[in-house]
Amino acid sequence: MARDWERTSLVILDILERMKQFGTNVAPFPFCITQEIRDGKVVWCVDIHVRVRRKTEFDISTEGETVTEALRAAYLGLNSPTGVTERAGRANAAFGIPI
């Protein structure tokens, strides 16, 4: 069954549930949706920060012309095991945290 990306509240809930699978998140702002105006155009931004103390840490930042596009990209990025592992590895290396 195909996902209905227009049901943004359900996509947000799925993102939050997926974030929980990494452990108890201690990031100050683990999930944020913002709207920016750039050169007169609206850009929606979704930022995810997963931080599990002494275990893993990574960021996912996406943008889109609509909130639906930005959420879809964030959801897909969060569900890409290779991408998540690479981001966590880079962040953990920067802070000296072994994976």
C-alpha positions in Angstrom: 0.0 0.0 0.0 1.4 3.4 -1.0 1.8 6.1 1.7 -0.4 9.1 1.6 2.3 11.8 2.0 -0.4 14.6 2.2 -1.5 13.3 5.6 1.4 15.2 7.2 0.3 14.6 10.8 0.6 10.8 10.2 4.0 11.3 8.6 5.2 13.3 11.6 4.0 10.6 14.0 5.8 8.0 12.0 9.0 10.0 12.1 8.7 10.5 15.8 8.1 6.7 16.3 11.1 5.9 14.1 13.3 8.3 16.1 12.4 6.4 19.3 13.9 3.2 17.9 17.4 4.8 18.3 16.9 5.2 22.1 16.0 7.9 24.5 16.7 11.2 22.7 18.4 13.8 24.8 18.7 16.4 22.0 17.5 19.9 23.0 15.4 20.2 19.8 15.0 16.7 18.3 12.4 17.6 15.6 11.7 20.9 14.1 9.7 22.2 11.1 10.3 25.7 9.9 9.3 27.9 7.0 11.8 30.3 5.5 11.5 32.9 2.8 14.4 32.9 0.3 14.5 35.2 -2.6 10.8 35.7 -2.2 10.0 32.0 -2.3 8.7 29.8 0.6 11.0 26.9 1.6 9.9 24.4 4.2 12.7 22.8 6.4 12.6 19.7 8.5 15.5 19.1 10.9 15.9 15.9 12.9 18.6 15.5 15.6 18.9 12.1 17.3 21.2 12.2 20.3 21.5 9.2 22.5 24.0 9.9 25.2 27.3 7.9 24.7 25.7 5.8 22.0 24.8 7.6 18.8 24.2 11.0 17.3 23.2 12.3 13.9 21.3 15.0 12.0 18.9 14.9 9.1 18.1 18.2 7.4 15.7 18.4 4.5 14.0 21.1 2.4 11.1 21.4 0.1 8.7 23.8 -1.6 5.9 22.2 0.5 5.9 20.8 4.0 4.9 17.5 2.4 8.1 17.4 0.3 10.3 18.3 3.2 8.6 15.7 5.5 8.8 13.0 2.8 12.6 13.6 2.4 13.1 13.5 6.2 11.1 10.3 6.6 13.0 8.6 3.8 16.4 9.8 5.1 15.6 8.5 8.6 14.7 5.1 7.1 17.9 4.7 5.1 20.1 2.5 7.4 23.2 3.3 5.3 22.7 7.0 5.5 21.9 7.0 9.2 25.0 4.9 10.0 27.2 7.2 7.9 25.8 10.4 9.6 26.1 8.8 13.0 29.7 7.8 12.3 30.7 11.3 11.2 29.0 12.9 14.2 30.3 10.4 16.7 33.9 10.7 15.3 33.6 14.5 15.7 32.7 14.1 19.4 34.9 11.1 20.1 32.0 8.7 20.7 32.6 5.1 19.6 29.7 3.4 17.8 
